[in-house]
Amino acid sequence: MTTETVLPEGTMTVVPPPHGRTAALLTLTFGTFVVGTGEFAIMGMLPEFAQSLNLSLADAGYAITAYALGVMIGAPLITILGARLSRKELLLVLLIMFCLGNFLSIVMPTPGLVEVARFLTGLPHGALFGISALVAASMVERSRRGWAVGRVLSGIAISTLIGAPFSTFAADHFGWRIAYLIIGVFGGLTFLGVLRYIPADKPNRKNSPLREVTALGNTQVLLTLLTAAIGFGGMFGIYTYLTSVLQNVTHVPEWQIMIYMVIWGAGMLVGANGGAWLVDRNINLAAILALAGSAVIMLAFSAVLHSNISLMVIVFLVPTFVNGLGPALQTRLMDFAGDAQTLAASLNHSAFNIANALGASLGSVLLANQFGYGSLGVGGAILSVGGLLVYLLALALLKKSGQQEERSPIL
């Protein structure tokens, strides 16, 4: 472990929200819930989506790919272009883009144009999450940053627990376009909440996009992002094929699949809040425990596929451990990103989506080569261990350089 240095209390400015911190944090949490729902909704309503556009399930999946591509491109691009805006201004612009993207998804008549709309909707995704985390951290004392970040990012977990199942219900009964209409309207409500409840920080009109990019030369920032891109992958590898496992290996009744999905969402919620609690006590322990623990749990996944009850426990524990990594990495980026905090926080969610693609692709390769569904747990454990090794390398390089872990003020 490296020695941590806490800056004097006066070096960090706590920004008071105009109508209280509770209202501001709830607004940001609701925003991450809405955006998370917009991302995960299509996975549950894909059959209805495909049928309405006369597509196969495989071809309908390109809409998911288009969104993910928008996330990976949009996070750095929009953050760099918006370098001179205040965080509140940028949040408002991003929410407008998110709403417009969802409304465009509703009116586009052909599959290709729907994919374009989903790409546009994904553009503000990463920056929205990253900036929301930074704004949350700016409203609390340094010792509570993990708690604030975890609370806001828990909206993602709530979206898997409530938002995605509700979207599936809406799509089944009213059509997928209505589901996206509701998501767009909720995005508009978030816009109004940000306008009223989020403190107006001072924009840096002299800031330049180049300054954001060059500040990312910090090795610790790059290794933290790499930890995210690898370490989250195993969770997505298992989640992508969980329904197939339940149908083809565990042989649960169709109605039980939704129960497993709810259990998974509950695990994500517990992980986000538990990880945030531990971050405020020992950030490195939080990250190491999340990665090492998830590797062990994923190996257990491979051993319990035929046991309904045991698999339920593992389905809860996998996202609990992996999602506990989120607050640790987001907070660590705040510590080391310097002048590029906004860009680094946004790129964390690009890394998250890279992990999504990596985990799903590894799972596809394992299954295509007849390794069986049990190999998903082994592959996931390998990715968790890979993320752990990258994180330990970051700590070793930091110790070797003689630096102490910096505590960048969240201004």
FITI-616993 format. One record per residue (C-alpha): residue in one letter; chain; y, x, z. Coordinates in Angstrom, 3 decimals. Layout:
N
- vodo vopa py px pz
- a A Y X Z
...
***
This chain:
411
- vodo vopa py px pz
- m A 0.000 0.000 0.000
- t A 3.524 1.118 -0.665
- t A 6.291 1.067 1.848
- e A 8.665 -1.824 1.392
- t A 12.367 -1.565 1.970
- v A 14.305 -4.703 2.737
- l A 17.935 -4.558 1.782
- p A 20.511 -5.487 4.374
- e A 21.064 -9.202 4.592
- g A 24.539 -8.941 3.133
- t A 23.324 -7.573 -0.184
- m A 21.870 -10.896 -1.239
- t A 23.953 -13.965 -1.884
- v A 22.436 -17.323 -0.990
- v A 23.894 -19.911 -3.372
- p A 24.486 -23.255 -1.610
- p A 23.536 -26.311 -3.727
- p A 26.277 -28.968 -3.964
- h A 24.097 -31.767 -2.520
- g A 21.663 -29.846 -0.358
- r A 18.769 -27.486 -0.950
- t A 16.074 -30.161 -0.675
- a A 17.478 -32.199 -3.566
- a A 17.913 -29.073 -5.686
- l A 14.364 -27.825 -5.101
- l A 12.919 -31.280 -5.761
- t A 14.826 -31.392 -9.044
- l A 13.425 -28.031 -10.130
- t A 9.898 -28.993 -9.031
- f A 10.147 -32.253 -10.951
- g A 11.273 -30.254 -13.979
- t A 8.256 -27.922 -13.885
- f A 6.054 -30.994 -13.391
- v A 7.485 -32.653 -16.515
- v A 7.270 -29.527 -18.665
- g A 3.767 -28.778 -17.382
- t A 2.726 -32.328 -18.234
- g A 4.143 -31.838 -21.722
- e A 1.917 -28.794 -22.150
- f A -1.343 -30.133 -20.687
- a A -1.096 -33.768 -21.835
- i A -2.502 -33.221 -25.313
- m A -5.743 -31.738 -23.962
- g A -6.675 -35.098 -22.459
- m A -5.476 -37.256 -25.343
- l A -6.730 -35.063 -28.184
- p A -9.346 -37.594 -29.448
- e A -6.737 -40.370 -29.769
- f A -4.245 -37.900 -31.271
- a A -6.797 -36.762 -33.863
- q A -7.875 -40.279 -34.764
- s A -4.328 -41.559 -35.276
- l A -3.553 -38.696 -37.694
- n A -6.975 -38.779 -39.400
- l A -7.851 -35.272 -38.210
- s A -10.980 -33.639 -36.870
- l A -10.818 -32.463 -33.265
- a A -10.790 -28.860 -34.494
- d A -7.803 -29.483 -36.785
- a A -5.986 -31.478 -34.091
- g A -6.246 -28.419 -31.861
- y A -3.689 -26.652 -34.044
- a A -1.008 -28.728 -32.305
- i A -1.984 -26.968 -29.059
- t A -1.832 -23.590 -30.798
- a A 1.601 -24.414 -32.234
- y A 2.950 -25.207 -28.763
- a A 1.531 -22.010 -27.276
- l A 3.057 -19.998 -30.126
- g A 6.415 -21.610 -29.388
- v A 6.113 -20.581 -25.725
- m A 5.347 -16.947 -26.556
- i A 8.188 -16.646 -29.078
- g A 10.734 -18.800 -27.286
- a A 10.667 -17.191 -23.839
- p A 12.112 -13.812 -24.900
- l A 14.138 -15.093 -27.871
- i A 16.032 -17.866 -26.086
- t A 16.611 -15.814 -22.941
- i A 18.103 -12.958 -24.979
- l A 20.300 -15.275 -27.063
- g A 21.459 -17.050 -23.899
- a A 22.298 -13.848 -22.014
- r A 25.975 -14.788 -21.620
- l A 25.279 -18.266 -20.234
- s A 24.981 -19.062 -16.555
- r A 21.531 -20.041 -15.361
- k A 22.587 -23.650 -14.899
- e A 24.056 -23.769 -18.413
- l A 20.892 -22.265 -19.854
- l A 18.679 -24.718 -17.945
- l A 20.644 -27.627 -19.406
- v A 20.353 -26.243 -22.957
- l A 16.607 -25.697 -22.508
- l A 16.076 -29.241 -21.235
- i A 17.914 -30.647 -24.257
- m A 15.594 -28.631 -26.513
- f A 12.538 -29.868 -24.597
- c A 13.595 -33.518 -24.888
- l A 14.420 -33.226 -28.581
- g A 11.068 -31.554 -29.273
- n A 9.166 -34.399 -27.617
- f A 11.202 -37.052 -29.422
- l A 10.612 -35.262 -32.745
- s A 6.878 -35.266 -31.997
- i A 7.054 -39.051 -31.806
- v A 8.693 -39.668 -35.185
- m A 7.021 -37.002 -37.340
- p A 4.723 -38.789 -39.849
- t A 2.319 -36.005 -40.884
- p A 0.111 -33.574 -38.930
- g A 1.989 -30.531 -40.253
- l A 5.351 -31.900 -39.133
- v A 3.920 -32.859 -35.740
- e A 2.773 -29.250 -35.341
- v A 6.301 -28.070 -36.166
- a A 7.650 -30.439 -33.512
- r A 5.151 -29.133 -30.954
- f A 6.195 -25.555 -31.801
- l A 9.843 -26.466 -31.207
- t A 8.942 -28.179 -27.927
- g A 7.216 -25.021 -26.734
- l A 10.226 -22.773 -27.374
- p A 12.084 -23.557 -24.101
- h A 8.908 -23.692 -21.969
- g A 8.707 -20.133 -20.617
- a A 12.432 -19.757 -20.012
- l A 12.536 -23.102 -18.171
- f A 9.878 -21.993 -15.701
- g A 11.309 -18.500 -15.284
- i A 14.896 -19.572 -14.720
- s A 13.825 -22.396 -12.385
- a A 12.063 -19.808 -10.219
- l A 15.145 -17.571 -10.161
- v A 17.453 -20.457 -9.264
- a A 15.088 -21.501 -6.462
- a A 15.039 -17.956 -5.074
- s A 18.834 -17.777 -5.175
- m A 19.129 -20.776 -2.837
- v A 17.133 -19.332 0.079
- e A 17.076 -16.261 2.299
- r A 15.126 -13.288 1.024
- s A 12.354 -13.852 3.545
- r A 11.684 -17.302 2.030
- r A 11.747 -16.407 -1.671
- g A 7.981 -16.780 -2.041
- w A 8.111 -20.213 -0.439
- a A 10.895 -21.380 -2.774
- v A 9.257 -19.991 -5.918
- g A 5.878 -21.423 -4.933
- r A 7.368 -24.836 -4.264
- v A 9.030 -25.003 -7.669
- l A 6.008 -23.650 -9.555
- s A 3.749 -26.125 -7.742
- g A 5.110 -28.656 -10.225
- i A 2.751 -27.077 -12.780
- a A -0.221 -27.783 -10.526
- i A 0.965 -31.348 -9.887
- s A 1.144 -31.843 -13.658
- t A -2.590 -31.097 -13.945
- l A -3.316 -33.310 -10.942
- i A -1.181 -36.328 -11.890
- g A 0.788 -35.816 -15.100
- a A -2.023 -34.971 -17.512
- p A -4.369 -37.787 -16.340
- f A -1.461 -40.264 -16.523
- s A -0.681 -39.092 -20.074
- t A -4.330 -39.605 -21.030
- f A -4.162 -43.143 -19.615
- a A -0.912 -43.868 -21.498
- a A -2.329 -42.488 -24.741
- d A -5.540 -44.508 -24.414
- h A -3.679 -47.760 -23.798
- f A -0.404 -47.351 -25.715
- g A -0.876 -44.383 -28.054
- w A -0.052 -40.671 -27.814
- r A 3.458 -41.198 -29.178
- i A 4.331 -43.408 -26.200
- a A 2.981 -40.713 -23.873
- y A 5.362 -38.166 -25.404
- l A 8.194 -40.709 -25.260
- i A 7.673 -41.011 -21.490
- i A 7.591 -37.218 -21.131
- g A 10.826 -36.938 -23.121
- v A 12.524 -39.575 -20.945
- f A 11.422 -37.728 -17.803
- g A 12.907 -34.579 -19.337
- g A 16.193 -36.468 -19.659
- l A 16.030 -37.428 -15.971
- t A 15.517 -33.755 -15.128
- f A 18.621 -32.897 -17.180
- l A 20.672 -35.342 -15.089
- g A 19.184 -33.906 -11.885
- v A 20.085 -30.336 -12.876
- l A 23.588 -31.465 -13.802
- r A 24.124 -33.004 -10.358
- y A 22.040 -31.015 -7.878
- i A 21.787 -27.425 -9.125
- p A 24.585 -25.052 -8.036
- a A 26.905 -23.813 -10.768
- d A 26.491 -20.038 -10.864
- k A 29.056 -17.834 -12.549
- p A 28.188 -16.901 -16.152
- n A 28.405 -13.294 -17.250
- r A 30.314 -13.603 -20.535
- k A 30.333 -9.808 -20.899
- n A 26.569 -9.543 -20.721
- s A 24.812 -8.560 -23.934
- p A 21.358 -9.382 -25.308
- l A 20.733 -5.636 -25.718
- r A 21.260 -5.113 -21.987
- e A 18.532 -7.661 -21.210
- v A 16.097 -5.884 -23.545
- t A 16.785 -2.295 -22.475
- a A 16.465 -3.181 -18.795
- l A 12.826 -4.077 -19.467
- g A 11.939 -0.400 -19.804
- n A 10.841 -0.403 -16.161
- t A 7.144 0.478 -16.016
- q A 6.622 -1.756 -12.986
- v A 7.914 -4.779 -14.914
- l A 5.618 -4.088 -17.871
- l A 2.566 -3.576 -15.647
- t A 3.336 -6.769 -13.721
- l A 3.480 -8.705 -16.994
- l A 0.227 -7.075 -18.114
- t A -1.382 -8.096 -14.825
- a A -0.455 -11.708 -15.608
- a A -1.644 -11.527 -19.222
- i A -5.099 -10.317 -18.117
- g A -5.526 -11.636 -14.588
- f A -4.959 -15.330 -15.369
- g A -7.343 -15.265 -18.355
- g A -10.571 -16.051 -16.520
- m A -9.197 -19.302 -15.126
- f A -8.339 -20.546 -18.609
- g A -11.696 -19.440 -19.995
- i A -13.458 -21.662 -17.481
- y A -10.981 -24.554 -17.733
- t A -11.200 -24.690 -21.536
- y A -14.956 -25.288 -21.463
- l A -15.291 -27.090 -18.136
- t A -15.868 -30.496 -19.723
- s A -18.577 -29.022 -21.956
- v A -20.246 -27.431 -18.913
- l A -20.223 -30.744 -17.060
- q A -21.675 -32.615 -20.033
- n A -24.241 -30.087 -21.268
- v A -25.343 -28.155 -18.168
- t A -24.523 -30.073 -14.992
- h A -25.109 -33.433 -16.767
- v A -22.669 -35.415 -14.645
- p A -21.829 -39.028 -15.544
- e A -18.787 -39.424 -17.794
- w A -16.724 -40.978 -15.001
- q A -17.206 -37.900 -12.774
- i A -15.472 -35.571 -15.227
- m A -12.070 -36.926 -14.180
- i A -12.969 -36.229 -10.544
- y A -13.588 -32.587 -11.422
- m A -10.222 -32.431 -13.193
- v A -8.464 -33.839 -10.133
- i A -10.273 -31.293 -7.936
- w A -9.120 -28.523 -10.286
- g A -5.509 -29.730 -10.060
- a A -5.749 -29.874 -6.259
- g A -6.965 -26.267 -6.264
- m A -3.995 -25.207 -8.362
- l A -1.618 -26.939 -5.949
- v A -3.198 -25.331 -2.875
- g A -3.182 -21.939 -4.601
- a A 0.496 -22.116 -5.528
- n A 1.556 -22.996 -1.986
- g A -0.923 -20.713 -0.229
- g A 0.038 -17.801 -2.454
- a A 3.720 -18.461 -1.799
- w A 3.123 -18.444 1.978
- l A 1.347 -15.082 1.754
- v A 3.991 -13.564 -0.548
- d A 6.634 -13.942 2.160
- r A 4.370 -11.935 4.491
- n A 2.833 -9.311 2.184
- i A 3.350 -9.575 -1.562
- n A 0.803 -6.895 -2.492
- l A -1.883 -8.430 -0.298
- a A -1.215 -11.798 -1.948
- a A -1.762 -10.378 -5.446
- i A -4.815 -8.279 -4.541
- l A -6.485 -11.131 -2.642
- a A -5.872 -13.540 -5.538
- l A -7.403 -11.208 -8.133
- a A -10.303 -9.862 -6.066
- g A -11.140 -13.266 -4.620
- s A -11.083 -14.954 -8.016
- a A -13.505 -12.358 -9.418
- v A -16.027 -13.169 -6.679
- i A -15.598 -16.936 -7.077
- m A -16.027 -16.754 -10.860
- l A -19.313 -14.905 -10.443
- a A -20.386 -17.718 -8.132
- f A -19.434 -20.191 -10.885
- s A -22.196 -18.752 -13.046
- a A -24.757 -19.354 -10.298
- v A -24.016 -23.008 -9.437
- l A -23.763 -24.727 -12.830
- h A -26.761 -26.953 -12.107
- s A -25.539 -28.077 -8.680
- n A -23.038 -30.931 -8.739
- i A -21.648 -30.458 -5.219
- s A -21.588 -26.639 -5.303
- l A -19.825 -26.703 -8.665
- m A -17.165 -29.017 -7.212
- v A -16.454 -26.414 -4.525
- i A -16.186 -23.609 -7.076
- v A -14.018 -25.753 -9.383
- f A -11.607 -26.086 -6.451
- l A -11.702 -22.400 -5.469
- v A -11.235 -20.838 -8.939
- p A -7.698 -22.219 -9.490
- t A -6.917 -21.831 -5.771
- f A -7.357 -18.066 -5.954
- v A -6.017 -17.481 -9.472
- n A -2.952 -19.698 -9.101
- g A -2.127 -17.908 -5.859
- l A -1.263 -14.957 -8.104
- g A 1.684 -16.774 -9.688
- p A 4.254 -16.583 -6.860
- a A 3.365 -12.923 -6.214
- l A 3.958 -11.804 -9.804
- q A 7.069 -13.953 -10.249
- t A 8.577 -12.538 -7.053
- r A 7.587 -8.961 -7.938
- l A 9.411 -9.273 -11.252
- m A 12.528 -10.239 -9.315
- d A 12.158 -7.034 -7.317
- f A 11.952 -4.659 -10.270
- a A 13.616 -6.278 -13.289
- g A 17.164 -5.280 -12.359
- d A 19.588 -6.570 -15.003
- a A 16.747 -8.264 -16.930
- q A 15.598 -10.666 -14.224
- t A 16.051 -13.741 -16.405
- l A 14.161 -12.222 -19.323
- a A 11.385 -10.843 -17.110
- a A 10.916 -14.175 -15.323
- s A 10.677 -15.952 -18.679
- l A 8.255 -13.393 -20.102
- n A 5.962 -14.014 -17.140
- h A 5.171 -17.400 -18.654
- s A 4.659 -15.885 -22.083
- a A 2.117 -13.610 -20.386
- f A 0.597 -16.717 -18.796
- n A 0.076 -18.213 -22.263
- i A -1.336 -14.940 -23.578
- a A -3.842 -15.181 -20.732
- n A -4.608 -18.740 -21.862
- a A -5.377 -17.536 -25.393
- l A -7.302 -14.493 -24.128
- g A -9.487 -16.471 -21.744
- a A -10.259 -19.229 -24.250
- s A -11.004 -16.679 -26.996
- l A -13.315 -14.639 -24.758
- g A -15.146 -17.824 -23.796
- s A -15.501 -18.767 -27.453
- v A -16.940 -15.342 -28.319
- l A -19.423 -15.459 -25.437
- l A -20.650 -18.919 -26.361
- a A -20.777 -18.141 -30.081
- n A -23.049 -15.182 -29.324
- q A -25.431 -17.390 -27.338
- f A -24.692 -15.921 -23.906
- g A -24.606 -19.412 -22.415
- y A -22.098 -21.243 -20.248
- g A -22.892 -19.068 -17.246
- s A -21.276 -16.151 -19.081
- l A -17.876 -17.852 -18.714
- g A -17.863 -16.921 -15.033
- v A -18.858 -13.330 -15.750
- g A -16.210 -13.006 -18.464
- g A -13.621 -14.525 -16.130
- a A -14.560 -12.091 -13.356
- i A -14.127 -9.168 -15.759
- l A -10.602 -10.368 -16.619
- s A -9.725 -10.780 -12.921
- v A -10.968 -7.262 -12.191
- g A -8.988 -6.004 -15.201
- g A -5.825 -7.606 -13.820
- l A -6.567 -6.104 -10.395
- l A -6.944 -2.607 -11.869
- v A -3.606 -2.932 -13.675
- y A -1.916 -4.057 -10.446
- l A -3.450 -1.173 -8.466
- l A -2.258 1.207 -11.200
- a A 1.262 -0.141 -10.768
- l A 1.096 0.511 -7.024
- a A -0.319 4.010 -7.554
- l A 2.406 4.946 -10.046
- l A 5.047 3.602 -7.689
- k A 3.673 5.685 -4.822
- k A 3.371 8.777 -7.018
- s A 6.991 8.490 -8.127
- g A 8.081 8.504 -4.500
- q A 9.949 5.223 -4.940
- q A 9.964 2.424 -2.475
- e A 9.515 -1.148 -3.609
- e A 12.986 -2.276 -4.561
- r A 14.433 -5.561 -3.527
- s A 16.773 -6.637 -6.304
- p A 19.315 -9.193 -5.060
- i A 18.958 -12.606 -6.665
- l A 22.548 -13.344 -7.574
***
